[in-house]
């Protein structure tokens, strides 16, 4: 049970509480099982106290410091944790009462104990999760774009449908993590050799989505324990063949499309990946919004292609229009005048539209024709032509 004196001091207000904490640095406050519902604890120093099973529902915990705090089984439903610090905090068992909304504004979970926590659908973009224990945690549907997972433990975590882009996997343990093959890769992520060594075999779709090319994926097999000399030799020969063969090199690209065209985009994405093209989704309704758009603009400036799926739905999308204009601007201003925009169509809307930007594409660009994409033979022929357009090898006239 909570120490009555500690509880009374906390309820006097965070300013008096913080001053008392400074004067009594050697005291570890005991607030276990405390009833702090709807309490105003804005900016409170709650570092290292016992808050296990405390009821903090609907409390204002803005900018509160929970570094090292024991919050196991605490009720944080509907609490305001904007800019709160949970570095090193113990939130184990949080799946029983943790509200997704309390997670959305947090950015520092470094070293936190989040074993078996329910973080499903949470927006954890840009969050510091370095050294966090997320073993067995439910992260299904969460957004981890730009999150730092360095030295985090994700053993047996559920990563089904997690959105990734610029995510840092460095010395990260992904052993037996579930759903890696279903992750939504909105852009490339950082995946180092130490993660590969610690995690064991990882799904091909995950490695491709993080941005590894075919010879790098083959090289990852060398981290598997127990390989015989013959197996190592075979892998090395395959790496050489993949690395040395220029005929299979492709530009990587972002696929920009309207959400109504998801079925086609998903099929094209899978086929491009299987053919050796590293590509990422850029749907108009993606969760991470503006930050993803900044990433796409950056990738366009650096080296990538922008593959635009033209349809009646995408022609009505401001998102697609903005991306087309960004790609065309890069083409005009880049010193090498390189081609960035690769348009394809899945219906005849671009041939009939009065939209100025679409008419410009129609007049000046070859547009890949996937209008009969539901017919497999026709689709495969169009795919072959698209792969030719994405090849880094100059075609002979």
N, C-alpha and C positions, 0 to 999 in steps of 0.2 A: 504493500500500500504506500501511497505517496506520503512523504514527510509533511505533516500539517503546516509546519513553519515555512518550509520551502514553498508550499503551494500558496500560502497567504502572501508571501513576498512577491511571487510572480503575479498574482492577481492585483497587486498594488499598482502595476504598470511597468512597462518594459524599461523606462528610464531608471526608476528606483531599483529594479531587478539587475540591470546591467551594472549599476554603480556598486551594488552589493557583491556581484560576481567579481568585480575588480578588487574589492577589499578582502575577499575571502577566496583567493585563488586555489587554496588547498582543499576546499570543500566540493565534493561531487554531489550535486543536487539529486535528490531522489523524488521523481515525479511519476513513478510507475502507477498505473491505474488512475491517474489524475483525471478529473472531469474538467476539461478546458474547452468545452463546446462554445463556439462563437466568441472566444476570447480574442482581445486585441493584443497580439504579440509582435506587431510590426517591428522589425529590427532587433528582436530579443536575442541575447546571447544564450543559446541553448546547446552550446558545445559540450559534449561528453556527459550529459546527465542521463539518468535512467528514465525513459519515457515509454517503456514497454507497456502495451495494452492501454496507453493513455487515449482518451477520447478528445481528438482535436478537430472534430468535424465542424465545418463552417467557420473555423478560426481564421483570423487574418495573420498569416505567417510571412508576409512580404518581407524580404531581405533578412529573415531570421537565419541565424547560424546554427545548424544542426551537426557540425563537424564532429564525427566520432560518437554521435548520440545513439543510444539503444532505442530504436523505434519499432522493434519487433512486435507484430500484431497490433500496432497502433491504428486507430481509426482516423484517417485523414480525408475522408470523403467530403468533397465540396470545400476543402480548405484552400485558401489562397496562398500558394507557395511561390509567387512570382519572385524571381531572383534569390530564392532561398538557397543556402549552401548545404548539401547533403554529403559532402566529401567524407568518406570513411564511416558513414552512418550504417547501422544495421537495420535493414528493412525486411529481414527474412520473415516469411509468412504473410507478407503484405497482400497476397492475393485474396485474402478473406474480406478485406474492407477498404482496399485502396481504390480511389476514384481516378479514372483516366484523366479527368480534367485537372487534377492536382499535379499531374506529371507534365502537362504540355508546356508549362512555363519554366521548368527546371533546366539548368544547363550544367551543373557540376555534380556528378555522381562518382567522382574519382575515388577509388578504394571502397566504394559502398558495398555492403553485403545485401545483394538482391536475389539471393537464392530462392528459386521457386516463386518469385514475385510475378504478379500479373500486370504486364505492361502492354497488353494487346491494344493495338490501334493508337498507341500514344505517339505524339509528335516529339521525337527525341533528336530532331535535326540540330546539328551543331553542339550536341551535348558532350561533355567530357566524361567518358565512362572508363578511363584508363584505370587498370588494376581492379576494376569492379568484379565482384563475383556474381555472375548471372547464370550460374549452373542451374539447369532445370527451369529457368524463367520462361514465361510465356510472352514472347515478343511478336506474336503473329499479327500481321497487318500494320506493324509500327513503321514509322519513318526514321531511318538512321542516316539520312544524308548528312555528310560532313561530320558525323559523330567520330569521336576518338575512342577506339576500342583497343588501344595499345595495352598489352599484357592483361587484357580482360579474359575471364574464364567463362566460356559459353558452352561448356560441356552439357550435352543433352538439352540445350535450350531449344525452344520452338521458334524458328525463324521463317515460318511459312508466310509468303506474300509480303515479306519485309521490303521496304523501298530503300535502295542504296544509291549513293552517288558521292564520290569523293570521300567515302568512308575509309577510315584508317584501320587496317588489320595488321598490326605489327606485334610480333610475339604473342599473338592471340591464340587461345585454345578453342578450336571448333570441333573437338572430338565428339562424334555421335550427335552433333547438332542436327535437328530435324528441319526439313523444309528448305534446305539450302538450294535445291534445284528449282524452287518456285519463287525465288527472290525476284523483285522487280528492279532491274538495273536501269536507273534513269541517267546514268553516266558512269564512267570508269571509276574504280576504287583502287586504293593502295593495298596490295597483298604481298607481304615480304616472305623471304625464304624461311625465316624462323617460324612463321605461322604454318607454313607447309610442313615443316619438320615436326612441329608439336601436334598437329591435328590429324595426321593420317590422311588417307585418300579422301579427296573432296570431289563433289559432283562436277562433271564436265560443264554443265550449264552455268554453275556458279563461277568456275574459273574463267570461262569465256566472258561472262557478264562483268567480271572485275576488270577485264581488258587484256588478259593474257592471250598472246597469240599461240598458234599451234605448236611451235617448237618450244615455247616456254611451258606450255601444258605438258608436253612430252618430257621436258626436263624435270618437272615436278615429280614424276614417277621415281626419280632417283632417290627421293627422300623415303620411299617405302622400305621398311626394314626387311631383312632376310632375302634381298635380291642375290641371285647367284651371279658369278662372273659372266656367264653367258647372257643372262637377262640384262645386266648392265651394259654389256657390249651391244646388244640389240637396241636398247634405248638410245645409246650414243649414236649409232648409225642412223636411227630414225630422226634424231635431232639434227644431224648433219644434213640429211636429205631435205628436211623442212626448212632449215635455215638457209641452205644454199640455192634452193629452187626459186628463181624470181617469178616464175609463171603463176605461183599461187599467192602472190602478194596483192593485197587490196587496201584501198583507203578505208579507214574506219568512218562511220557516219552516225548521225542522229536521225531518227525517223520521227518526223513531225506529222501529226495527223489529228483529225477530229475524233472524239471518243465514239461517235456512232460507227466509225470504221474500224473498231478495235479487232473484230474477227479477222479481217484481211491483214491488218497490221501485225497481229500476233503470228499469223502464218508466215508472212514475209520475213519477220524478225527471226523466226526459228530457222527458216531455210537459208537466210544470209549467214547466220551464225554457223550452221552446219557446213556451209561452203567456204568458211574461213574469213568472212567479213565480220569485224568487230563492230557492233552497232548497239545503240541504246535508244530506248523509247523517249519521246518528248511529247506526250499527249497534252492537249489543251487544258485538261482539267486535273493535272497532276497536283499532288498535295503540297509540294514544297514551293510551288508558285514562282515568285520573282527570282529566288536564288537559283533555281534550275535554269531560268531564262538567262541569267548572268553567265552560268556555266556554259550554256549552248553558245552564246555570243563569243565567249572566250575561246571555245574549241573551234568555232568557225574561223576566228582570227588566226589561230595557230596552225591547224593542219586538217581539220575534219571536213567531210562533206555533209551537206544537209539534204536529206532525202525527204521530199515533200509529197505526201499522198493527196492528190487533187481529187475532190469529189464535191457533190452539191453541199455536203455538210462542211467540208473544210473551206470551201470558197466563202462561206458565211462566217468564218471564224476570224476574229481580229488577231488571235494568237498566230494562226498560220500566215496571215498577211504580214504581221510584224517580222516573223522569221524569214519570209521571202525577201522583204526589204533589207533586212540585216545581211543576208547572204549576197544579194545583188550589190549592196554597198561595199562589202568586202571585196567582191570581184572587181569593182571599179577602182578601188584605192590600193589594193595590194600591188607591190612592185612587180611581181611576176604575172599579174593579171590572170591568176589561176581561176579555174572553174570550181565553184563551191556548190551551187544549187543543182540538184539532180531531181527533176520533177517526173512523177509518174501519175497516171490517171486510172481510176477504177470505174468511172462513168463518163458521160459525155458533157457534164456540166461546164467544163472549161472551154468547150467548143461553142457554147451558147451564151456564156456570161457576158455582161457589159462591164464587169469590174476591170478597172484600168490595169491593175497589177497582173491580173490573170491574162488579159489580152496581150500584155507585153511578153509574158512567158510563151503564150501560144504563137506569137509572131516570130520570136527569136530563138526558141529552144526546141530541141527534139524532146518530146514527152513520151516516156515509156508507156506502152499501152497494156494495161492489165484489166481492161473493161470486161473481158471474158474469163476472169480469174477463177471462177467456179468450175470451168472446164479444165481438167488437170493438164492435158496436152498443151493447150494454149498457154496456160499459166507457166509451164516449164519452159516454153520457148521465150516468153517474156522475161522470165527469171534469168535465162542464159544471156540475153541481151543486156540486162541490168548488170550482171556480174562483169560483163565486158566493159561497161561504162565505169565501173568502180575499180577496175584493175589499175595498178600503178605502172604497168608495163605499157609503153607507148606502142600503139598499133601501127603497123606499116601501111602506108597508103596503097 
